[in-house]
Amino acid sequence: MRRLTVALLLITAVWRRSAAEDNLVRAVYVDRPPRIDGWLDDPAWQKAAVVDRFFQRDPKLGEPVSEKTEFLICYDRANIYFAFRCYESDPSLITAKEMARDVSLGEDDRVQVILDTYLDRRNGYWFQIGPRGSIGDALVADDGADFNKNWDGLWEGKARIHSKGWDAEIAIPFATLSFRPGDSRWGMKLIRHIRRKLESSYWPVANRNTYTFQISDEGILEGLEGISQGVGLDVNPYLLGGLDHKTVAADKLVGDVGGDVFYRLTPGLRTAVTVNTDFAQTEVDSVQINLTRFPLYYPEKRDFFLDGASYFTFGPTSEQFIPFFSRRIGLDIDGLPVDILGGGKLTGQEGRWNIGALDVVDSNEGVEHNYAVARIRRNIGKQSSVGFIATSGNAISTADNSVAGFDLKLGSSTFHRNKNIALWLYGLKSWTDGLNGNDTALGAEFSYPNDFLNFRAGVRQIGEDFVAGVGFVPRTGIRDCYLNTIVGPRPEKWGILQAQFRFGFDIVTDLHNRLLTRLFTLSPFFLRFVTGDEVSFTVAPQREVIDETFQIHLFHKIDPGTYDFVRYEAKFQSALRRNLWFGTAQRWGSFYDGTRHDLLGSFGYKVAVPLYVGAELERDHVTLPDGAFTVGVSRVNLNVLFSPNITLYNFVQYNDLAQAIGWQSRFRWILKPGRELLFVWNSRMLDPFDRLALTEASARFKIRWNYRF
């Protein structure tokens, strides 16, 4: 018995040591760096560390990657380099439709690298490249729960397809990353996706209960010695010229200069100063149909505010309660840009502290407004944190406003060995001139985001006088109780990857517990097939208590009263990885004291690798006692990809309620990372089916240049 015990202990020790070694890679220093061209024939790659033990997360959990895969790693004083050998038994089946930078590669083959430079198992940098050289990056925070795809770092990558598969190379400057000098060990996760098989394979092994880009189960990259971030100074000036046209005024030539300066105060803290900020290249918002009595959420798309955005997030993610919403700055109430005169920002990590601070001044019709926010959060244990936020400024009214509050997260990524679980508690108070009533907001949320069982349940109370002057809180004076549950078995038969059952509710009352909204959603099936296609059916009974008449349409209104109605939805989405794909959804049922029938359709066609055509259509037909109306939005995309660095995007949308067509064209030529030429055209035309009058247009030519020291 004693010998057996000793033997078992020895076997366990050997197994643990082997597992630890499998999750450890030592980087190799090279005197001559590789040339980043997609050809892996440089001598540096002969010396590089090699990782080739990848295991599937999907579709066959724990099995080795189905196609031979090698990741190579080396570094010099200024950069870390990765090469990727992605073998294919049939290279003609490689899914490679995208070339442009920062587009979604979710439907392409691709490889990804996550670097946890502080080895805190919470935050990291994410990089990816596809077979045609399309590169993208992001910031990962909160152990994968927060994914900011809009971060743009300075780095480069190239790829090529050949007779045995495809290869790629990337070079990431250490000046692009934050880390502690002297730390030679980073966390690292490596991923390969083979889209036609819906296959995702990881190093080290990942389980399905983790977030897609969870960091806490990463491996270790060691041996990074003698590396340097440089001075830590980036100067990014721009030069802009163009023409404005309006039918009510003479054409006007415009010109401007400005820019941003970034400086690394410490290895982990970065400051940014912006002067005469310009967002000419920003993608326009997609028009949304609003048949509710509350404002709709539109995402932030401007680079200056997206950079470091994860440092300002507060509490659990929600589009219905955002204490700091950067779109309140530099945009008017209609979402149109106003001048940003200047501002400053501080973001980063210092020890166990995550820090974000922002101060910006904009000018709307000659009136200047100052907005400020400070956010700090301290990490506790492995996955928990406590934080504080304060904002000052009011984009909603002329009254002075400030907000302050705290949030607490208690989380674990090892509940029952490998499952995620989290509890959020948060509270805020606002101070607004002229308001002295209930001006607090409190809430709690419990989440269990795992593969078979995924649910979140929460409650929040928002006082009637709570005002988030630089936030997005569409509904006040309420108590909100909500639940969303997904049960998702994987039958491994009939071609089904996962069969989900979904149930949820959202119950909103006033502060005296009088019901205002009650919504149940039930999806008896939501099927994901191994082909990538999806089909679902949903039923949603709802009660709305309307206290005041609201205008649902220009010529139609909803009177006060209590309304019970039921809506149904049937939806099909073909796999987006195909060169020709389509999706359709039908929604129907009662609606207040009438009926509503919605038709949604979309398709995309990759005519050839450089040319993509896509379209979306939404038509909502509503019948009410005072008459019927139809509202709709149509969108068309025409994208030409000359190379990964030269792209032309065209986006046209028609809003039939306004009878207006909006057209944006964006030409971008990246000369090298951080240095680019842009040409942007925006126009608006009225009565397109009558006289097609061009009411306003603007053309902008912009040069952006980076100087790194």
BELVENVEN-V152351 format. One record per pair of residues at least 12 apart in sequence whose ideal C-beta (glycine too) atoms are under 8 Angstrom apart, sorted by the first residue. I is the first residue (numbers start at 1). J is the second residue. D is the distance in whole Angstrom. If there is no record, write none. Layout:
BEGIN
i j d
I J D
I J D
END
This chain:
BEGIN
i j d
22 53 6
22 204 7
23 204 4
23 219 4
23 220 6
24 219 7
24 220 5
24 222 7
25 49 5
25 51 6
25 73 6
25 188 7
25 219 7
25 220 7
25 221 5
25 222 7
26 49 6
26 221 8
26 222 5
26 223 4
27 49 6
27 73 5
27 74 7
27 75 5
27 80 7
27 221 6
27 222 7
27 223 4
27 224 5
28 47 5
28 48 5
28 49 5
28 73 7
28 74 5
28 75 7
28 223 7
29 74 7
29 75 6
29 76 7
29 223 8
29 225 7
29 226 7
30 44 4
30 47 6
30 48 8
30 74 5
30 75 7
30 76 6
30 81 8
31 76 7
32 44 6
33 74 8
33 76 5
33 79 7
33 81 6
33 171 7
34 74 7
34 81 6
34 83 7
34 169 6
34 171 8
36 81 8
36 156 5
36 157 7
36 158 5
36 169 5
36 170 7
36 171 5
37 158 5
37 169 7
38 133 7
38 158 4
38 159 5
38 160 4
38 167 6
38 168 6
38 169 6
39 160 7
39 167 7
40 72 8
40 83 5
40 85 7
40 167 5
40 169 7
44 74 5
44 81 7
45 72 5
45 74 7
45 83 5
47 74 7
48 72 4
48 73 6
48 74 4
48 81 8
48 83 7
49 72 7
49 73 5
49 74 7
50 70 6
50 71 7
50 72 6
50 73 8
51 70 7
51 71 4
51 72 8
51 73 7
51 190 6
51 203 5
52 68 8
52 69 6
52 70 5
52 71 8
53 203 6
54 69 5
54 190 7
54 192 6
54 201 4
54 202 6
54 203 5
55 201 6
55 202 6
55 203 8
55 205 5
55 206 8
56 199 6
56 200 7
56 201 5
56 202 8
57 200 5
57 201 7
57 202 6
57 206 5
57 207 7
57 208 6
58 198 6
58 199 6
58 200 5
58 208 7
58 497 8
59 197 7
59 198 6
59 199 6
59 497 6
59 530 6
61 207 7
61 208 6
62 205 7
64 201 8
65 192 6
65 194 8
65 199 7
65 201 4
66 194 7
66 197 6
66 199 6
66 201 8
67 86 7
67 87 5
67 88 6
67 89 6
67 165 7
67 194 6
68 85 8
68 87 4
69 84 8
69 85 7
69 86 6
69 87 7
69 192 5
69 201 7
70 84 7
70 85 4
71 83 7
71 84 6
71 111 7
71 113 8
71 190 5
71 203 7
72 84 8
72 85 7
73 221 7
75 224 6
75 227 7
77 226 6
77 227 6
77 228 6
78 173 6
78 174 6
78 175 8
78 227 8
78 228 7
78 230 8
79 171 5
79 172 6
79 173 5
79 174 7
80 115 8
80 171 8
80 172 5
80 174 7
80 224 7
80 227 8
81 169 7
81 170 7
81 171 5
81 172 8
82 113 6
82 127 8
82 169 7
82 170 5
82 172 8
83 167 7
83 168 7
83 169 5
84 111 5
84 129 7
84 159 8
84 167 6
84 168 5
84 169 8
84 192 8
85 165 7
85 167 6
86 109 7
86 111 7
86 131 8
86 165 5
86 166 5
86 167 7
86 168 8
86 192 6
87 164 6
87 165 4
88 164 7
88 165 4
88 166 7
91 161 7
91 162 7
91 163 6
91 164 7
91 165 6
91 166 7
93 196 6
94 109 6
94 131 6
94 161 6
94 165 7
94 166 6
95 107 7
95 108 5
95 109 5
95 194 8
95 195 4
95 196 6
95 577 5
96 108 6
96 109 6
96 130 6
96 131 4
96 132 5
96 161 7
96 166 7
96 609 7
97 577 8
97 579 7
97 606 5
97 609 7
97 612 8
98 130 6
98 132 7
98 134 4
98 641 8
99 132 5
99 133 6
99 134 5
99 609 7
99 610 7
99 641 4
99 643 7
99 644 5
99 647 8
100 134 6
100 639 8
100 641 5
100 644 7
100 647 4
101 134 7
101 135 6
101 136 7
101 644 6
101 645 7
101 647 8
101 670 7
102 135 8
102 136 5
102 137 8
102 149 8
102 152 7
103 134 6
103 136 7
104 136 8
105 128 6
105 130 5
105 134 6
105 136 6
106 576 7
107 195 6
107 575 7
107 576 4
107 577 4
108 130 5
108 131 7
108 134 7
108 193 8
108 195 6
108 577 7
109 130 7
109 131 6
109 166 7
109 193 6
109 194 6
109 195 5
109 196 8
110 128 5
110 129 7
110 130 5
110 131 8
110 192 8
110 193 5
110 195 8
111 128 7
111 129 6
111 168 6
111 190 8
111 191 7
111 192 5
111 193 8
112 126 7
112 127 7
112 128 4
112 190 7
112 191 4
112 192 8
112 193 8
112 213 8
113 126 7
113 127 5
113 128 8
113 170 8
113 188 7
113 189 8
113 190 6
113 191 8
114 126 5
114 127 8
114 140 6
114 187 8
114 188 7
114 189 4
114 190 8
114 191 8
114 213 6
114 215 7
114 218 7
115 127 8
115 172 8
115 177 7
115 186 6
115 187 7
115 188 6
115 221 8
116 186 6
116 187 3
116 188 7
116 189 8
116 215 5
116 218 6
117 177 5
117 178 6
117 179 4
117 183 8
117 186 5
117 187 8
118 178 8
118 179 7
118 180 7
118 183 8
118 268 7
118 349 6
119 183 7
119 185 6
119 186 6
119 187 5
119 220 8
120 349 8
120 352 8
120 379 7
121 143 7
121 187 6
121 215 6
121 216 4
121 218 7
121 382 7
122 141 7
122 142 7
122 143 5
122 215 6
122 216 7
122 379 7
122 383 7
123 139 7
123 140 6
123 141 5
123 142 8
123 215 7
123 349 7
123 354 8
124 139 8
124 140 5
124 187 7
124 189 8
124 213 8
124 215 5
124 218 8
125 137 7
125 138 8
125 139 7
125 140 7
125 153 7
125 172 8
125 176 8
125 177 6
126 138 4
126 139 7
126 140 5
126 147 8
126 213 6
127 155 7
127 157 8
127 170 6
127 172 7
129 157 5
129 159 6
129 168 5
129 170 6
130 159 7
130 168 8
131 159 6
131 160 8
131 161 5
131 166 4
131 168 7
132 159 6
132 161 7
132 609 7
132 644 7
133 157 7
133 158 5
133 159 4
133 160 8
133 168 8
133 643 8
133 644 4
134 644 6
135 155 8
135 156 8
135 157 4
135 170 7
135 644 7
136 149 7
137 151 6
137 152 7
137 153 5
137 155 7
138 150 8
138 151 6
139 151 5
139 308 8
139 310 5
140 213 5
140 215 6
141 310 4
141 313 8
142 310 8
142 313 8
142 409 8
143 211 7
143 214 6
143 215 5
143 216 5
143 383 6
143 411 8
143 413 6
143 420 8
144 210 7
144 211 3
144 212 7
144 213 5
144 214 4
144 215 6
145 211 6
145 317 8
145 422 8
145 449 8
146 310 5
146 313 6
146 317 7
147 213 6
148 306 7
148 309 5
148 310 5
150 300 8
150 301 7
150 303 7
150 306 4
150 307 8
150 309 7
151 306 7
151 307 6
151 308 8
151 309 8
152 303 7
152 307 7
153 172 8
153 176 4
153 177 8
154 173 6
154 175 8
154 176 5
154 234 8
154 673 4
154 674 5
154 706 7
154 708 7
155 170 7
155 171 6
155 172 5
155 173 6
155 176 6
155 673 6
156 170 7
156 171 5
156 672 8
156 673 5
157 169 7
157 170 4
157 171 7
158 644 8
173 708 8
174 227 5
174 228 6
174 229 5
174 230 8
175 229 5
175 230 5
175 232 7
175 708 6
177 229 7
178 264 8
178 267 6
178 268 5
178 269 8
178 270 7
178 348 6
178 349 7
179 229 8
179 267 6
179 268 8
180 267 6
180 268 7
181 229 8
181 267 6
183 224 8
184 222 6
184 223 6
184 224 5
184 225 5
185 220 6
185 221 7
185 222 5
185 224 7
186 220 8
186 221 5
186 222 8
186 224 6
187 215 6
187 218 4
187 219 7
187 220 7
187 221 7
188 218 6
188 219 5
188 220 7
188 221 4
189 202 7
189 203 7
189 204 8
189 206 8
189 213 8
189 215 7
189 217 8
189 218 5
189 219 7
190 202 7
190 203 4
190 219 8
191 203 8
195 532 8
195 577 5
196 577 7
198 497 6
198 530 6
198 532 6
200 212 8
203 219 6
204 217 7
204 218 7
204 219 4
205 217 8
207 418 5
207 451 8
208 450 8
208 451 4
209 418 5
209 419 5
209 420 6
209 450 4
209 451 5
210 413 7
210 418 7
210 420 7
211 420 7
211 449 7
214 413 7
214 420 8
216 382 7
216 383 7
216 413 4
216 414 8
217 413 7
229 264 6
229 267 6
230 708 7
230 709 7
231 709 4
232 263 6
232 264 3
232 270 8
232 709 8
233 261 8
233 262 7
233 263 5
233 264 8
233 708 7
233 709 4
234 260 8
234 261 7
234 262 4
234 263 8
234 674 8
234 706 6
234 707 7
234 708 5
234 709 8
235 259 7
235 261 5
235 262 8
235 706 7
235 707 4
235 709 8
236 259 5
236 260 5
236 261 7
236 262 7
236 674 7
236 704 6
236 705 7
236 706 5
236 707 8
237 257 7
237 258 7
237 259 4
237 704 8
237 705 6
238 257 7
238 258 6
238 259 5
238 278 6
238 702 6
238 703 6
238 704 5
238 705 7
239 256 8
239 257 6
239 702 7
239 703 5
240 254 8
240 255 7
240 256 5
240 257 7
240 258 8
240 278 6
240 280 6
240 700 6
240 701 7
240 702 5
240 703 8
241 253 8
241 254 7
241 255 5
241 256 8
241 700 8
241 701 5
242 254 5
242 255 8
242 280 8
242 698 6
242 699 5
242 700 4
242 701 6
243 698 7
243 699 5
244 696 8
244 697 8
244 698 5
245 694 7
245 696 6
245 697 4
245 698 7
246 695 7
246 696 5
247 693 7
247 694 7
247 695 5
247 696 7
254 700 8
256 276 6
256 278 6
257 276 7
258 274 8
258 275 5
258 276 3
258 277 6
258 278 6
259 274 8
259 275 6
259 276 8
260 272 6
260 273 7
260 274 5
260 275 8
260 277 8
260 304 7
261 273 5
265 346 8
266 348 8
266 350 6
268 348 5
268 349 4
268 350 5
269 346 6
269 347 8
269 348 4
269 349 8
269 350 6
269 355 7
270 308 8
270 346 7
270 347 6
270 348 5
271 344 7
271 345 7
271 346 5
272 304 7
272 307 7
272 308 8
272 344 7
272 345 4
272 346 8
272 347 8
273 342 7
273 343 8
273 344 5
273 345 8
274 304 6
274 340 7
274 342 6
274 343 5
274 344 7
274 345 8
274 360 8
275 341 8
275 342 5
276 340 8
276 341 7
276 342 7
277 304 6
277 330 7
277 340 4
277 342 7
277 343 7
278 702 7
279 302 5
279 303 7
279 304 8
279 330 8
279 337 6
280 678 7
280 680 5
280 700 4
280 702 5
281 666 6
281 668 7
281 678 5
281 680 6
281 702 7
282 301 5
282 302 5
282 303 8
283 301 5
283 649 8
283 651 7
283 664 7
283 666 7
284 651 7
284 662 7
284 664 5
284 682 7
285 298 5
285 301 8
285 335 6
286 633 8
286 635 7
286 653 7
287 633 5
287 635 8
287 653 6
287 655 5
287 662 8
288 633 7
289 618 6
289 620 6
289 631 5
289 632 8
289 633 6
291 552 6
291 553 8
291 596 8
291 620 7
291 622 7
291 631 8
293 546 8
293 550 4
293 552 8
293 558 8
294 474 4
294 475 6
295 472 8
295 474 5
297 319 4
297 320 8
297 472 6
297 474 8
298 327 7
298 335 7
300 325 8
300 326 5
300 327 5
302 326 8
302 330 7
304 343 8
304 345 8
305 326 4
305 327 8
305 329 7
307 345 8
307 347 8
308 345 7
308 347 3
308 348 8
308 356 6
309 326 7
311 347 5
311 348 7
311 354 6
311 355 7
311 356 3
311 375 6
312 324 5
312 326 8
312 356 5
312 358 7
312 373 6
312 375 5
312 389 8
314 375 7
314 387 7
314 389 5
314 405 7
314 407 6
314 426 7
315 407 5
315 424 6
315 426 4
315 443 7
315 445 8
316 424 5
316 426 8
316 445 4
316 447 7
316 456 8
316 458 7
319 472 8
320 473 8
320 474 6
320 475 7
320 480 8
321 441 7
321 443 7
321 460 6
321 462 7
321 472 8
321 473 6
322 468 8
322 471 5
322 472 4
322 473 7
323 389 6
323 391 7
323 403 6
323 405 7
323 428 6
323 468 5
323 471 5
323 473 8
324 373 5
324 375 7
324 389 7
324 391 6
324 468 8
324 470 6
324 471 6
325 468 8
325 470 7
325 471 5
325 472 4
326 358 8
326 470 8
327 472 8
328 371 7
328 393 8
328 395 4
328 396 8
328 469 7
328 470 4
328 471 7
328 472 8
329 360 5
329 362 6
329 371 5
329 395 7
329 470 7
330 360 7
330 362 5
332 364 6
338 362 5
338 363 6
338 364 4
338 365 8
339 362 6
339 363 5
339 364 8
340 360 6
340 361 7
340 362 5
340 363 8
341 361 5
341 362 7
341 363 6
341 368 7
342 360 8
342 361 6
343 358 7
343 359 6
343 360 3
343 361 6
344 358 7
344 359 5
344 360 8
345 357 7
345 358 5
345 359 8
346 358 8
352 378 6
352 379 4
353 376 6
353 377 7
353 378 5
353 379 8
354 376 7
354 377 4
354 378 8
354 379 7
354 385 8
354 387 8
355 375 7
355 376 5
356 373 7
356 374 7
356 375 4
356 376 8
357 372 8
357 373 7
357 374 5
357 375 7
358 371 8
358 372 7
358 373 5
358 374 8
359 371 7
359 372 5
360 372 8
369 393 7
369 395 7
370 392 8
370 393 6
371 391 8
371 392 7
371 393 4
371 395 7
371 470 5
372 391 7
372 392 5
372 393 6
373 389 7
373 390 7
373 391 5
373 392 8
373 470 7
374 388 8
374 389 7
374 390 5
374 391 8
375 387 7
375 388 7
375 389 5
375 390 8
376 388 5
377 407 8
382 412 7
382 413 7
382 414 8
383 409 8
383 411 4
383 412 5
383 413 6
383 422 8
384 408 8
384 409 6
384 410 5
384 411 5
385 408 8
385 409 5
386 406 7
386 407 7
386 408 5
386 409 8
387 406 7
387 407 5
387 408 8
388 404 7
388 405 7
388 406 5
389 403 8
389 404 7
389 405 6
389 406 8
389 407 8
389 428 8
390 402 7
390 403 7
390 404 4
390 405 8
391 403 5
391 404 8
391 468 7
391 469 7
391 470 5
391 471 7
392 469 8
392 470 8
393 469 5
393 470 5
394 432 7
394 467 7
394 469 3
394 470 7
395 469 6
395 470 6
396 467 7
396 469 6
397 467 8
397 469 8
399 432 5
399 433 4
399 434 6
399 435 8
399 467 8
400 431 8
400 432 7
400 433 5
401 430 6
401 431 7
401 432 5
401 433 8
401 467 5
401 469 3
402 430 7
402 431 5
402 469 7
403 428 6
403 429 7
403 430 5
403 431 8
403 467 8
403 468 6
403 469 7
403 470 8
403 471 7
404 428 7
404 429 6
405 426 7
405 427 6
405 428 3
405 429 7
405 441 7
406 426 7
406 427 6
406 428 8
407 424 7
407 425 7
407 426 4
408 424 7
408 425 5
408 426 7
409 422 6
409 423 7
409 424 5
410 422 7
410 423 5
411 423 7
419 448 7
419 450 5
420 447 8
420 448 7
420 449 5
420 450 6
421 447 7
421 448 5
422 446 7
422 447 5
422 449 8
423 444 7
423 445 7
423 446 5
423 447 8
424 443 8
424 444 6
424 445 4
424 446 8
424 447 8
424 458 8
425 443 8
425 444 5
426 442 7
426 443 5
426 444 8
427 440 7
427 441 7
427 442 5
427 443 8
428 440 7
428 441 5
428 442 8
428 466 7
428 468 8
429 441 8
429 466 8
430 465 8
430 466 5
430 467 5
430 468 7
430 469 8
432 465 7
432 467 5
432 469 7
435 465 4
435 467 7
436 465 7
437 463 7
437 464 6
437 465 4
438 463 3
438 464 6
438 465 6
438 466 7
438 477 8
438 511 7
439 463 5
439 465 4
439 466 5
439 467 7
440 461 8
440 463 5
440 466 6
441 460 7
441 461 7
441 462 5
441 463 7
441 466 5
441 473 8
442 460 7
442 461 5
443 458 6
443 459 6
443 460 3
443 461 7
444 458 6
444 459 6
444 460 8
445 457 7
445 458 3
445 459 8
446 458 7
451 488 6
452 487 7
452 488 6
452 489 7
453 485 8
453 486 8
453 487 6
453 488 8
454 485 7
454 486 4
454 488 7
455 483 7
455 484 6
455 485 4
455 486 7
456 482 8
456 483 7
456 484 5
457 482 7
457 483 5
457 484 8
458 481 8
458 482 6
459 479 7
459 480 7
459 481 5
459 482 8
460 479 7
460 480 5
461 478 7
461 479 5
461 480 8
461 511 7
462 475 7
462 476 5
462 477 7
462 478 6
462 480 8
463 476 7
463 477 7
463 511 7
464 476 6
464 477 3
464 511 7
475 508 7
477 510 6
477 511 6
478 508 5
478 509 7
478 510 6
478 511 7
478 516 7
479 508 7
479 509 5
479 510 7
479 511 7
479 513 7
480 506 7
480 507 7
480 508 5
481 505 8
481 506 8
481 507 5
481 508 8
482 504 7
482 505 7
482 506 5
482 507 7
483 503 8
483 504 6
483 505 5
484 502 8
484 503 8
484 504 4
485 502 7
485 503 5
485 504 6
486 500 5
486 501 7
486 502 5
487 500 7
487 501 5
487 502 8
488 500 4
488 501 8
495 529 5
495 530 5
495 531 7
496 527 6
496 528 7
496 529 6
496 530 7
497 528 5
497 529 6
497 530 5
498 527 8
498 528 5
499 525 7
499 526 8
499 527 6
499 528 8
500 523 7
500 525 7
500 526 4
500 527 8
500 528 7
501 523 7
501 524 6
501 525 7
501 526 8
502 521 7
502 522 7
502 523 4
502 526 6
502 538 8
503 520 8
503 521 7
503 522 5
503 523 8
504 520 7
504 521 5
505 518 7
505 519 7
505 520 5
505 521 7
506 518 8
506 519 5
507 519 8
514 545 8
515 543 7
515 545 6
516 544 8
516 545 5
517 542 7
517 543 7
517 544 6
517 545 7
518 542 7
518 543 4
519 540 6
519 541 8
519 542 5
519 543 8
520 540 7
520 541 5
520 542 7
521 538 6
521 539 8
521 540 5
522 538 7
522 539 5
522 540 7
523 536 6
523 537 7
523 538 5
523 539 8
524 537 6
525 537 6
531 575 6
532 574 8
532 575 3
532 576 7
532 577 6
532 578 8
533 572 7
533 573 7
533 574 5
533 575 5
534 571 8
534 572 7
534 573 5
535 571 7
535 572 5
535 573 8
536 569 8
536 570 8
536 571 5
537 568 8
537 569 7
537 570 5
537 571 8
538 568 7
538 569 4
538 571 8
539 566 7
539 567 8
539 568 5
539 569 8
540 566 7
540 567 5
540 568 8
540 569 7
541 564 8
541 565 8
541 566 5
542 564 7
542 565 6
542 566 7
542 567 7
543 562 7
543 563 7
543 564 5
544 562 8
544 563 5
544 565 8
544 592 7
545 561 8
545 562 5
545 563 8
546 558 6
546 559 7
546 560 5
546 561 6
546 562 8
546 563 7
547 560 6
548 560 6
552 622 8
552 624 8
553 622 7
553 629 5
553 631 7
553 657 8
554 657 7
555 627 7
555 629 7
556 622 8
556 624 6
556 626 6
556 627 6
556 629 6
557 626 7
558 592 5
558 624 8
561 593 8
563 592 5
563 593 6
564 590 8
565 589 7
565 590 4
565 591 5
565 592 6
566 589 5
566 590 6
567 587 6
567 588 7
567 589 4
567 590 8
567 591 7
567 596 7
568 587 7
568 588 6
568 589 5
569 585 6
569 586 7
569 587 5
570 585 7
570 586 5
571 583 8
571 584 7
571 585 4
571 586 8
572 584 6
572 585 8
576 604 7
579 605 7
579 606 4
580 603 7
580 604 7
580 605 5
580 606 8
581 603 7
581 604 5
582 601 7
582 602 7
582 603 4
582 604 8
583 600 8
583 601 7
583 602 5
583 603 7
584 600 7
584 601 5
584 602 8
585 598 8
585 599 8
585 600 4
585 601 8
586 598 7
586 599 6
586 600 8
587 600 8
591 622 6
592 624 7
593 624 7
593 625 6
594 622 6
594 623 5
594 624 4
594 625 7
595 622 7
595 623 5
596 620 7
596 621 7
596 622 5
596 623 8
597 620 8
597 621 5
598 618 7
598 619 7
598 620 5
598 621 8
599 617 7
599 618 7
599 619 5
600 616 8
600 617 7
600 618 5
601 616 7
601 617 5
602 614 7
602 615 7
602 616 4
602 617 7
603 615 6
604 637 8
609 641 7
610 640 6
610 641 5
610 642 6
611 639 7
611 640 6
611 641 8
612 637 7
612 638 7
612 639 4
612 641 8
613 636 8
613 637 7
613 638 6
614 636 7
614 637 4
614 639 8
615 634 7
615 635 7
615 636 5
615 637 7
616 633 8
616 634 7
616 635 4
617 632 7
617 633 8
617 634 5
617 635 8
618 632 6
618 633 5
618 634 8
619 631 8
619 632 4
620 632 7
630 656 8
631 656 7
631 657 5
632 656 5
633 653 6
633 654 7
633 655 6
633 656 8
634 653 7
634 654 5
634 656 8
635 651 7
635 652 7
635 653 4
635 654 8
636 650 8
636 651 8
636 652 5
636 653 8
637 649 7
637 650 7
637 651 6
638 650 4
638 652 8
645 669 7
645 670 4
645 671 8
646 668 7
646 669 5
646 670 8
647 666 8
647 667 7
647 668 5
648 665 7
648 666 7
648 667 5
648 668 8
649 664 8
649 665 7
649 666 5
649 668 8
650 663 7
650 664 7
650 665 5
651 663 7
651 664 5
651 665 8
652 664 8
654 688 7
659 686 6
659 687 6
659 688 7
659 689 8
660 684 6
660 685 7
660 686 5
660 688 8
660 695 8
661 684 7
661 685 5
661 686 8
661 688 5
662 682 8
662 683 7
662 684 5
663 681 7
663 682 7
663 683 5
663 684 8
663 685 7
664 680 7
664 681 7
664 682 5
664 683 8
665 679 8
665 680 7
665 681 4
666 678 7
666 679 8
666 680 5
666 681 8
667 679 4
667 680 8
673 706 8
674 704 8
674 705 7
674 706 3
674 708 7
675 704 7
675 705 5
675 706 6
676 703 8
676 704 5
677 701 8
677 702 7
677 703 6
678 700 8
678 701 7
678 702 4
678 703 8
678 704 7
679 699 8
679 700 7
679 701 5
679 702 8
680 698 8
680 699 7
680 700 5
680 702 7
681 697 7
681 698 7
681 699 5
681 700 8
682 697 7
682 698 5
683 696 7
683 697 4
683 698 8
684 696 5
684 697 7
END
